Amino acid sequence: MTVPPVELELAADFPRATRDEWRKLVLGVLRKSGVAGEDASPDEAEDLIATSTYEGISIRPLYDAADGAALAPTGLPGLAPFVRGTRPQGANTDGWDVRALHSHPDAGLTAQAVLADLENGVSSLWLRLGPAGLPLDGLAAILKDVYLDLAPVVLDAGPLTADAAAAFLALADARGVPASQVSGVLGADPLGLAARAGTAPDFTAVRALAPRVAAEYPRLRTLVVDARAYHDAGGSDAEELGASIATGVAYLRELTAAGLSVDDALGQLEFRYAASADQFLTIAKLRAARRLWARVAEVCGAPAQVRAQRQHAVTSAAMMSRRDPWVNMLRTTVACFAAGVGGADAVTVLPFDSRLGLPDDFSRRIARNTQTLLQEESSLIRVVDPAGGSWYVETLTDQLAAAAWAIFTEIERAGGIAATLADGSLRARLDATWTARADALAHRRDPLTGVSEFPNLGETLPAREPAPSAEPAGTGAAAGTGGGGLPVITYDQDYEALRARSDAHTAATGARPVVFLATIGSVSAFTGRSTFAANLFQAGGLATPDAGPGTDPAAITAAFTASGAKVACLCSADKVYAEWAAPVAEALRAAGAERIWLAGKAGARAETDAAAGVTGYVFAGCNAVEVLSTTLAAVGVA
C-alpha cells in the first residue's frame, strides 16, 4: 500500500501575515518612540526607517517577491549577463582563486613567504614590484621554486610594467615553461596609474604587450582595471563601478586600435574591486559589475560566451584601522565572505596588520586561512550563487547597476575617463562623496569598532617593519590633471589624527590627557551616560577617571582637582540633572574647569546649564571629531 506524500506547510497553523499588517505594527512602534506622529499613515512606515547609501539608493527594512517583479532578468549561473556568476557550477569544483599579495623588499624573505603561501592554500601570487615593493631584479629569486605552469602570477609594477613583464616572460621562457601554460596578469593599468599619480596615461607598454600576449599566451592577461583607486579616494560603490566600466571601455578602444579583435581585447582584461565590510553592497557590486560589463561587450558585438568579466576582489584598505588592528580580522572575514558570495573569481585578503607595516608570518597565515575556512568549513563554495533569490540583494544589484551605468554614461559624455581625471570633474565627485562619508564617520553613524567605538587606550600595537612607500611616482599636482592624483584615504584618519595628538602629548609629558567624568547620583542613574562619555572621549585618546556615586558638589570637585583635569563632563539621568547639574557645574567651574560638557541633549535646561557653566553637550549623533578636537585643545594638547 502506497501512502501519498503529505505536503508540509510551514506556519500552517498561523494566520497569513501581510505587508500591510506589518506596516501597521511598525507604525505603532514608531509612534511610541516619537519617530512618527499620530497623523502618519502605515504607508509611510517603511520610508521612516529606510536608510540611504552614498549613491542615494534607499535601503528599505523589508523586501519580498513583489519587489522582484520589475527587476531585469539575471539569467542562469554561467550564462550572460553573468549576474549569477561566470561558471554554471559556481565555485563548486575548486573554489575561488586564493590570491596572496607580496611586497616585502627582501627577495629572500619573500621567496620563503611565497612558498609558505603556496604550500598552505594560496593558488596565485600577486607581486608588487618597484620602489614600493619587491626589487625588480629579484623576480627570478622570488619565483625560483614556483611552478610557473601551475601558479598564476599577477604583477603590479606601476610605471615599471614593461620592464616587469619582460622580466617575467623571459624567466618563464628560460625555465622552459610553454607559452600556453603561463598564466596570470601582467598588471598594466595606465589609467589607474594616472588616477593615483595625477599624470597623463601612457599606453606605450600596452600597445607593445597586448598583441604579443593575445597571440602567444592564451592564459595570460595584459591589463588590470584597478577600480580601488576610486574606492580609496572615498568614492561610493556606484562611482567605483562607473569609473571601472569607463576604464574598461577606454582599454577596449586602445586594444582594438592596436589590432586586436573585440573578443581578444576582452580576454586581455581583469577587473579589480574593493570588498568592504558592508557585505550586501559588496555582493551587489560584484554582481552588478558583471551585468554592466556584459552589456558593454554585447554592444561591442562580442558573442555571449566571451562577455563574462574576470574579477579580482581585494579586501578594502580604506576600512582597515591602525588602532585595535585585531578587529581587521573580522572586517576582512566579512568582506571575503561577501566577495565569495558575490562571485569573485579571485580574492585577496589583506593581512590584519597591513596599516602597521609589512605583515609577519602570523598575519599572512590568518589572511589565507580566512579564505580556507569560508570555502571549506563554512561550505561557501558548495552553493551556486548563494545570494540568488534574495529579493534584497537582487533589488540592490539592480539599483546599483542603474546608478553605476548613469555615472559611466556621464563620464563617457564628458570625453571618457582620461578626460574626467584630467579636468578634475571625477575628483570633485569623489570628494563630495568622501565629505558625506567623513561626516557620517564623525557623527558615528558609520561606527568604527576599536576606533570611534569601544577604543582600547591600554593596547600595545604589534611592532612591524615599516612598509616601503606605496605612493606612485609623480603623485602631486601636475599640469592638466585637475590638481594632482586622487587622494588615498582611510575611514579612521580623523580619529587617528586625534589619537596621534594624544599619544604625542603622553610621550612628552608622561601622562595621558584627561577628561573628568563628574558622575552624579547612584550607579544606576549615571552608568549609561558615563559609559557613553568614556567611550566617546577615549576615541580621542583621553583618559576618563570618574567621581563615583554621590551628589555632593564638594566631593565631586575634590575628585576633579585630584585628577588633574581641565575639562569635565557631567553624567547622570535627566531627573538627577534637574536638581544637581547646576550646582555641580558651578562648583567645577569655580575649581578651574575650562570646559564642562554634559552627557545628554540640552532640552529645556539649556539656559540654566549655560548659566551654571555648561559649555556643550555630548550625545548619540553629536559630531565626535569636533567634540574631541575641541576637548584636546582645551586640555592643552597641540
N, C-alpha and C positions, 0 to 999 in steps of 0.2 A: 504494500500500500504506500503510495507516494503522498507525502504531506506537502501541500502547497506552501511556498515561502511566504512569510509574513513581512510586510514592509514596515521597517522601523521608522517611525516619525518622531524625531527629536522634539521635545517640549509639546507633545501632542495633547497633554492634559492641561496646558495653559492656554488662555485666550491669546489669539494672534495680536502681536503689538504692531502698531502703525507708526509711521514717522510723525504724523500729526499729534498723536498721543504723546510721543516722546518730546516733541517741541513744547507741549503744554506743561509737562513736568519740569522741563528745563527752565521755562519761563518762570514757574513758581519759585524755583531756587534762586534765579537771578533777581526776582523782586525782593525776596527775603534778604539777599546780600546787598541790595541797593544798586546793583548794576543796571537793572531795568526798572522803569517807572510803572505805575499802575495802568497807564494808558498804552503800554507796549502790547503788541499782538504776538501770538505764537509764531507767526511767520517771520518775526524779527529775531527769534531766539538764536538761530544759528549764526546770524550775522553779528550778534552781540558778543559771541565767544569765538568768532573766527579770528585767525591771525593772518599776517601778510608776510610774504617773502620779500627779499630785496628787489625782486623783479616786479613786485606788485601783484603776485598771484595770491589769491585768497585761499587759505587753508581752513576748510570747514571742519567741524567736530565729527561729522558723520557722513559716510558715503555708502550708497547701496547700488543695486543693479540699475536703478533709474539713471544714475549718473553715467553709466557706461553706454547708454543707448545711443548717444550722439557722438561717441568717440570714433576717431579714424581707425580703420582696421589695423590690427597689429600683425596679422599673418601667423604663420606657424614657426616654431623654432627652426633655424637653419634656412629659412626662406625669406625673400625680400618682403617687407622693408627691414627685416632683421631686428625689429624691436625686441623680439623674444630670444635673441641670441644668434650667433653666426653658425652654430652647429646643431643639427637636428637632435643629437643626443645630449646637448648641453655640455657640462664638464664631466659627464659620467665616466668617460673612458680613462682619462689620466689626470683630471683636474685642470685648473688653470695653470699657466706658466708662473712658477715662483721665481721672481727675478730679484737678485740682490745687487745693491749699489755699493761700489767700492771706490774710494777716493783718497786712501792713505798714501802720502807721498813716498813712503818707503816701499820700494818694489819687492823686497824680500818679505816683509811682513804681509804685504798684500797677496803675494803668491801663496803664503800659508793660509791666509784667511779665505782666499778663493777656493782652495781645495777643501777646507773645512766646510764651507757652504755647500759645495757640490756633493760632498760625501754625506750630507745630512739634510737633504730635501730640496735644495735650490736647483732649479732646472735651467736657468740662464743667468748671464752675468751682464751687469751694467757698469761700465768703466768710465769714470770721469777723468779726463786727461788734460794735461796742461798745467799752467801755474796754479790753478785752483784744485788740483788733484794729483793724479799719478803722473810720473815723468814719462814723456812720450818714448824716450829711448829705453825705458824699462818694460815696454809692452811684451817683448819676447820672453823676458824673465818671468813676468807675471803669469803668462799663459803657457809656460814651459811644460807643465804636466797636465794641461787641459786638453781633452779630446775635442778638437775644433769641429769635427764632423758630428759630434753628439750635443755639445753645449752651445746654444746660440750666444753670440756676443753682441752687445749693444754699446756703441761708442758714443761718447759725449765730450767733444773736444772744442766746441765753440769755434773761434776763428782758426783753430788748427785742424779743422775737419779733414781737409785734403791730405795733410801730412799723416794724420792718424789713420785714415782709410788706406792710404798707400802702404803704410807700415803693416797694417793688419792683413791686407790682401797678399802682400809679399811674404809675410810669415806663414799664412796658410799654404801658399804655393811652395815655399821652401820645405815645409813639412809633408808635402805630398798629398794634401787634402784635396780631393776632387772639387772642382768649382761647383758641381751640382750638390755637394754636401755642406758647403759653407753657408751658415745661416746667422741671422741677426739683423741689426740695423746699423748703418754707418753713421747715423746721427746728424746728417746735415740739416740745419734749421736756420737758414739765413734770416728769415723774418722774425723768428723767435729771438735770435741774437740781436737783431736790430731793435726789437722792442725793449730788451733789457739794457742794451748798451747806449741807445739813443743815436745810432749811426744808420747810414743808408744800407739796405740789404745788398749783399754781394752774392750773385748766383753763379760765379765762375766755377766753383767746385762742383755744384750740382750739374751744370751743363756738361762737365767733363766726366763725372762719375756715373750719372744715371743711365746713359745709353749703354755703357760698358756693363754695368751691373745687370740691367734688364736683359742683355744679350747673353751673358756668360754665367750669372749666378742666380738661378731660379728661386732659391730660398733666402735671398738677401734683399734687404730694402735699403734705399739710399737716404730717404728723408724721414724726419720725425716732425710732426706738428705738435710742438710742446705748448699746450694751452695753459700750463701752470703759470706762465708769466702774467697772465691776466688775473688768475686767481690770487697769486702772490701780491698783486698790486691792490688787493681789496675788492676785486670785482665780484659780481654775482655769478651764479651758475649759468644763467642765460647769457651773460656777457662773455663768460669763458667759452660757452658753446658757439655763440655767434662769431666770435673772433677766430675760433678754431676752424669753423667751416669756411670763413673768408680766406684764411691762410691756406687751407687745403685747395680751394679753388685757384688761388694765386699760383700754387705749386703745380697744379694740373696745367695751367697755361704755360708755365715755364717748361715743363717736361714735354708737352706736345710740340711746343716751338722748337725744342731740341731734337725732334724727330721721333719721339715715342708715340705709339698708338694710345688711345684713351685707356684701353684695357691694361697695357703695360704701365702706363703712368699711374693708374690706380693701385697697381701692385707694388709701387715704389714707396707708398706712404704708410706710416704708422702714426696713430694719434695718441697723445699722452695727456691724461686728465688728472686733476687732483681729486682724491676721495677724502671727504671730510667726515667728522663725527655726526653730521646731520645725515643719518643713514637713508632716509626716504628721498631727500633731494639728490643724494649721490646715486642711488639706484635709478631714479627717474632721469638723471643727467646722462648716464651711460646708455640707457635705452633710447632716450631722445636723440642722442648723438648719432646712433646707428640709423635711426629713421631719417634724420636730416641728410646724412651723407649718402644714403641710398637714393634719396630724391635727387641730389646733385648728380650722382653717377647716372641715374636714369635720364635726366635732362641732357647729359653729355652723350647719350646714345649707347651706354655700356650695357651689355647683357646682364640679366638678373644675377647670374652666378658670380660676377666679379664686383658687385656693388657693396659687398659687406665691408664695414670699417674694421680695421685691425686696431684694437685698443690696448693701451698700457695704462693702468691706473696706479697712481702713487699716493700714498697717504699724505695729506696736506701738511706742508711745512709751516704754513701760516698758523695752524691751530696748535702747534707744539709749544709747550711752555718751558721756560728755563727754570722756574721755581717748581718745586714738587714734581720733578720730571717723571717720577714713577706713574703719575696719572696719565702720562702719554701712552703707557702700555694699554690703558683702557680706551683712550681715544683711537689709537691705531687699530685696535681689535674691532671696534665698531665700524671704522672706515673700511677695513679689509673685508669684513662681513658684507658691507654694502657693495663693495666692488665685485665680490664674488656673486652675490645675488643679482647685481646689475648686469652681469655677463661679460666682465672684462676678460680679455684673452691672456693678459699678463698683469701681475700685481707686484708692486714693491711696497713693503712695509718699512718705513724709516725707523731706525733704532730710537728707542725712547730718550736717549741722551744726546741726540743729534744737535740740540741747541747748546750743549755744553762743550762740544768739540768732537774729536774723532771717536767713534764708538769703540768699545772694547769687545772682547770675545763674548762676554755675557750678553751684552745688548744685541749683538748680531744674532746670537743663538735665539734669544727671545723673539726677535723680528721674524726669523724664518719659521720658528715653531708656532708662532701665532697663525701662520697660514696652514701649517700641517694640522694643527688642532681643528681649525674651521673646516678643512677639507675632509679629514678622516674621522676625528672623534665626534664632530658636530654633524657629520654626514651631509654637509652642504652640497657636495658635488653629486650626491645621489638623486637630486631633484632637478628636473629640467625646468628652467625658468621659474624659480620659487615665487617671484613676485607676480607672475601671470594670474589674472583673475582678481587681484586686489583692486577694488574699484578706486580706492585712494591712489594707489601707485599708478594705475592706468590713467586716471584723470590728471594726476600731477605730471606724468610723462607727456600727455597731450598738451597741457597748458605750457609746460616748459619748452617743448618743441616749437610751439607757436611764438612764444616770446623770443626765443633764440633766432628763429627764422626772420622775425621782424628786425632784429639787430643786424643779422647777416645782410639782409637786403639793404638796410640803411648804409652799412659800410660799403657795399657794392655801388650804391648810387653816389656815394661820396668819392668814388675813384678807386676803391679797394683798400685792403688792409694796410699796404705800404703808405698810401696817401693819408689815411686817418692817423697813422702813427706819426707821420711827418708833420701834419698840421696841428697836432695836439688834441684833436677832437675826441679820439678814443681815450686818451689820457684823462680828459675832462670828464668823460662819462664814468670812468673807473674811479676817479677822485670823488665824484658825487656819491657813488655807492659806498666808498670807504668812509666818507663823512657820516653817512647814515649808520653804517655798521659800528663805527667808533662811538657814536652817540649811544647806541644800544649797549655796547660794552661798558661805557662809562656809567650808564644808569643800571647796569647789571640785569637788563632784560635778556641779554645774552651772557649768562654767567660762565665764569671760567673756574672750574674746581681747582683748588690749591693756589689760585691767584687772586681773583676777585671774591671768591667764596671759600671759606674754610682754609685760609693760609696757615702755613706751619712756620712760625717765626724761629723755632728752635732747630730747624732742619740743617743738616750738613750736606751740601751738594756733593755728588761724586766728582772726584778730580778726573779730568780728561785732558788729553793732549790737544792743544789748540788746532783747529782745522785751518787749512790754507784759505785765504780769502776767495770767496766764490764770485766776487764782483767781476763782471766781464770787462775785458779791455775796452776802453773808450767810454765807460759809463760817465755820465755827466752831461751838461748842456752842450749841444752841438748845433751848428747851423742847420736850419731846416728840419729840426726834429721836434719842434714844439716844446723845447726846454729840457732835453735830455731823455734818458731812458726811463722806463717805468720804475716806480719805487718797489722795494721789497719790504712788505710789512709783516708784522706778526700780531695776532689778536691781543697778545698780552703786553704790547710795547708800552702803553701809557702806565700800566701798573708796574711794569718792570722798571721804568724810569723813576717812579716814586720809591720803589724798594731800593734801587741803587742809591738814591739820595740818603735814605735812612741808613743804609749799610755804611756809606762813606762817613756819615756823622758818627755812627757807632765805632768805627775803626779809629776815628780821630779823637773821640772823647772817652772811649771805653764804656760808654753807656748808651743803651738804645733810647731814642726819643720816646716820650711818654704822653699818653692821654689818660687822665684820671677819670674813672667811671664813678660818678657820685651816685651810688645805689641808695635808693630811699625806700624805707618801709621794710616789709617782710621779703623773704627769699622768693616766695611765690608771686609777690607783686612786681619785683624788678627783674626776675631772671630772663623772661622773654626778651625784653628790650636791652638788657645788659649783654646778653649773648649776641644779639643783633649788632650792637655797637662795637663789641670786641671784634667780631668778625669783620666789620667794616674797617675799623682803624688799623687792624693788623694787616689788612691788604696793602696798606701803605708802609708797613714796616714799623708801626708804632706799638710799643708795649701798652697794656691796658690793665694796670692794677685797679682794684675797686675798694670801696669803703666797707663792704659787707652790709648786713642788715642794720636798720636803725633809721631814726628820723631826726636825731639831734644835729642841727646845723654846726654846732661847735665841734662835735666828734667827727663829722664828715670833713669839715675844714681842716682839722688836725691831720687826718689821714691824707688829705690832698697835699698839705705842706710837707709831710714826711715823704711823699712820693717824689718830690722834686719837680712835679709837673707844672706847666704853664697854661695848659688847656684842660678843661674838664667837660664831661658830658653827663647830664642828668639822666638817670634811668629809673623808671618806675611805671606804674599804671596811671591812667588818666585821673582816677579818683584820688590817688595819693598826690599827684601833681597839683590838684586843685587846692590842697592845703599846704603842701610843703615845697613846691617848686620855687616860689618866690623867695622865701626866707633862706633856703639853701643856696640859691643863685646869688643873693645879696651877700651872704657870708663868704662864698667863694671869690666873688669879685673883690671884696674887702681884703681877702687873703692874697690877692695878687694874680688871680686868674685873668689872663689876657684875652681868652676867648672861652665862651661857655656854650656848648651845644646842648640841645635837648632831644632825646630819642623819642620821636613821635612827630605828628604833624601839628602845626600851630593851632588851628581851630580858633575857638573863642578866647583863648588865653593870650593871644599874641601881644596885646598891649601890656598886660600885666607882666608877661615874661620879659618883654623888652625893657620895661622899667626896672625890673629886678636884675638885669644884666645878661639875659639870654641873647646870644648874638646869631643863632641859627639853629636849624633843625635837621636831624638825620632820620630818614625813614625809608621804607622799601620804595624804590623808584627814584630816590634822590640821585643827583649826579655825584657818584662816589669819587670819581677822579678829581672833580672840582673841590669837594669837601676835603679830600686827603691833601691836595696841593695847598689849600688854604691853611690846613692844620699844620703841615710841616713848616710852612713859613712862620706861623705863629709860635712854634716851639723853637725857632731859630735854626732850622735846617735849610741850608742854602740850596 
